[in-house]
Amino acid sequence: MSAGRDDGPSPRLRQALIVLSVVFTAVLIVFYAQRWFDWERAACVSDRPPGTSAESVETGWQWWPPGVACTYAPGAGTTV
């Protein structure tokens, strides 16, 4: 082995690739988390009790168990 010779990419290039990988992974996580939350909200609307309008369905984040909490306002209207 040669002493003092670095056969890999430069440290700045490695650092740039690590930063780009972390940012890309974070963007993917945020994107899929938002899609999942939208799917859960749509499920709350589609699974509402009979006689409840879609406008009276409220959703919010619940910490335990983690997920979306569906709230249906009583007497807020009827579906057509």
N, C-alpha and C positions, 0 to 999 in steps of 0.2 A: 504494500500500500504506500502511496505517496504521502509524505507528511505535508500538511498544510493545503491539501487540494480538496475542494468541495465539488463533488460530481453532481449534486442536485441543483434544483433551481435556487435562485438567490433568496436570501431571507425576506427581502421586501416583496417579492413575488409570492412566496409562501404565505406571508401575512395578508396580502391582498386577497388571495384565494380563500383563506380562512374567513376573513371578514365577509366576503361575498357569499360564501356558503352559509354562514350564520344568518345574514340578512335574508337570503332567499328562503331558508327554512322558516324563519319567522313570518315572512309574507305568506307562505303556504299555510302555516298554522292559522293565521288570522283569517285568511280566505275561507278555509274549510270550516272554521268555527262559526263564521258568519253564515255560511250556507246551512250548517246544521241548525243554527238558531232559527233561521227562516223556515226550514222544514218543520221544526217543532211548533212554531207559531201557526203555520198552515194546518198542522194536525189538530191544534186546539180549536181552530175555526171549523174544521170539517167534522170534528167529534163533539160539537156542542150539543146540548140537550135539545129535544124537539121544542119548538116554540120560542127559541132564543135567536135573536137576530145576530148576524155576523158583526155588526157594529158594537154590540154589547159584550163582546169577548175581549178580555184584557189578558195580556201575557206579561210575565216578568221573570227575571232570573231568581231561582231559589238556590241557596248554598247547600242545604242538606235535605234530602239527597240532591246532588247537583243535577240541574236541568231547568226546564221551563215550567213555571207554575201557571196554570190556566185558571182564570177567574171569570165567572159568568154572572153578570148583573141580573138580578131577578126583575122580571116585569119591564125590561128595557125595550121590548118590542117583540114582534113575532116575525117568523120567516114567511115568505110568500111561496 
